[in-house]
Amino acid sequence: MAQRDVTTAHVGTTIREPFVNYAKLAEALGHVGIGPVIDPKDLGAALKRGIEAVKMGEPVLIDVVTQPR
């Protein structure tokens, strides 16, 4: 059985080039979309904004980019 080349291990398991902007997708569906949050320093402000929107009765998606493990 042939082994798959590690340089193509992402094929079928990762969506990239371009990455999905989940915040824009949420907005397209009529919801509040925040992000993508790339810098951890921006996460607090994004969460505060999201909480305020939820308090107003809006559904919210916060797109946070994390490192793969």
C-alpha positions in Angstrom: 0.0 0.0 0.0 1.5 3.4 -1.0 1.9 6.1 1.5 0.5 9.6 0.8 3.0 12.3 0.4 3.0 14.5 3.6 3.1 17.7 1.4 -0.5 16.8 0.3 -1.8 15.7 3.7 -4.1 18.7 3.9 -6.1 17.7 0.8 -9.6 16.7 1.8 -9.2 17.8 5.4 -8.6 21.6 5.2 -10.3 24.5 3.5 -7.8 27.1 2.4 -6.6 29.2 -0.5 -8.8 31.1 0.3 -9.6 30.5 3.9 -13.3 30.7 4.7 -14.4 34.0 6.3 -17.0 32.7 8.6 -17.9 36.2 9.9 -18.9 37.3 6.3 -20.8 34.1 5.8 -22.8 34.8 9.0 -23.5 38.3 7.7 -24.7 36.9 4.4 -27.2 34.8 6.3 -28.5 37.9 8.2 -26.6 37.5 11.5 -23.9 39.5 13.2 -20.5 38.3 12.1 -17.4 39.5 13.9 -13.9 38.8 12.8 -11.8 37.1 11.7 -10.0 37.7 14.9 -6.3 37.1 14.2 -4.5 38.9 17.0 -5.3 37.6 20.5 -5.3 41.3 21.7 -8.4 41.8 19.7 -10.4 38.9 21.2 -11.6 40.8 24.2 -13.2 43.6 22.1 -14.8 41.0 19.8 -16.3 39.2 22.7 -17.7 42.4 24.2 -19.2 43.4 20.8 -20.7 39.9 20.5 -22.2 40.0 24.0 -23.8 43.3 23.3 -25.4 42.0 20.1 -26.7 38.9 21.9 -28.2 41.1 24.6 -30.1 42.9 21.8 -31.4 39.6 20.6 -29.1 39.1 17.6 -27.5 35.8 16.8 -23.7 36.2 16.6 -20.8 34.3 15.1 -17.3 35.3 16.2 -14.6 34.0 13.8 -11.4 33.4 15.7 -8.3 32.1 13.8 -6.4 29.6 15.9 -3.1 27.7 15.3 -3.5 24.1 14.0 -2.3 21.3 16.3 
